[in-house]
Amino acid sequence: MAFFDYDRNGKKDWKDNAREYYLYNKMKEDDASKHNQAKEESSNDGKSNVGCGSVLLCFIFMFCMMWLAMMVDSLCK
């Protein structure tokens, strides 16, 4: 039995039941898709960490190479 008179005809009939059944199933599908989407997003976190780590390693490598170049340059003078 429907909880709301969707077509506002003054009675809760089979049309209201059908609409409420459709809305209930649509809500369940949306919740399931959000749950699956959350799983997919959480599994992609490792990929972004690898990217951040590689950028950090490149930055440290470049810093060390510049420091080494400055040290060698100062020794040659």
C-alpha positions in Angstrom: 0.0 0.0 0.0 1.4 3.4 -1.0 2.3 5.9 1.7 1.5 8.9 -0.5 -1.2 9.9 -3.1 1.1 10.7 -6.0 -1.6 11.6 -8.5 -3.5 13.6 -5.9 -6.9 12.1 -6.8 -7.9 11.6 -3.1 -7.2 7.9 -2.9 -4.2 5.7 -2.7 -4.8 3.3 -5.6 -2.8 0.9 -7.7 -1.3 3.7 -9.7 0.2 5.1 -6.5 1.4 1.7 -5.5 3.1 1.2 -8.9 4.8 4.6 -8.7 6.0 4.0 -5.2 7.3 0.5 -6.2 9.2 2.1 -9.1 10.7 4.8 -6.8 11.7 2.3 -4.2 13.5 0.1 -6.8 15.2 3.2 -8.4 16.5 4.2 -5.0 17.9 0.7 -4.3 19.7 0.8 -7.7 21.1 4.2 -7.0 22.4 3.1 -3.6 24.0 0.0 -5.2 25.7 2.0 -7.9 27.0 4.5 -5.4 28.3 1.6 -3.3 30.1 0.1 -6.4 31.4 3.5 -7.4 32.8 4.1 -3.9 34.7 0.7 -4.2 36.2 1.7 -7.5 37.3 5.1 -6.2 38.9 3.6 -3.2 40.8 1.1 -5.3 42.3 3.9 -7.4 44.0 5.5 -4.4 47.2 3.4 -4.9 47.7 4.7 -8.4 47.7 8.4 -7.2 50.2 7.5 -4.4 52.6 6.0 -7.0 52.4 9.2 -9.0 53.1 11.4 -6.0 56.0 9.2 -4.9 57.6 9.3 -8.3 57.3 13.1 -8.5 58.9 13.4 -5.1 61.7 11.1 -6.1 62.4 13.2 -9.2 62.4 16.3 -7.2 64.9 14.9 -4.7 67.1 13.6 -7.5 67.2 17.0 -9.2 67.9 18.7 -5.9 70.9 16.4 -5.3 72.2 16.9 -8.9 72.1 20.7 -8.5 73.8 20.5 -5.2 76.5 18.2 -6.6 77.0 20.6 -9.6 77.4 23.5 -7.2 79.9 21.6 -5.1 82.0 20.5 -8.1 81.9 24.1 -9.5 83.1 25.5 -6.2 86.0 22.9 -6.1 87.2 23.9 -9.6 87.7 27.6 -8.7 
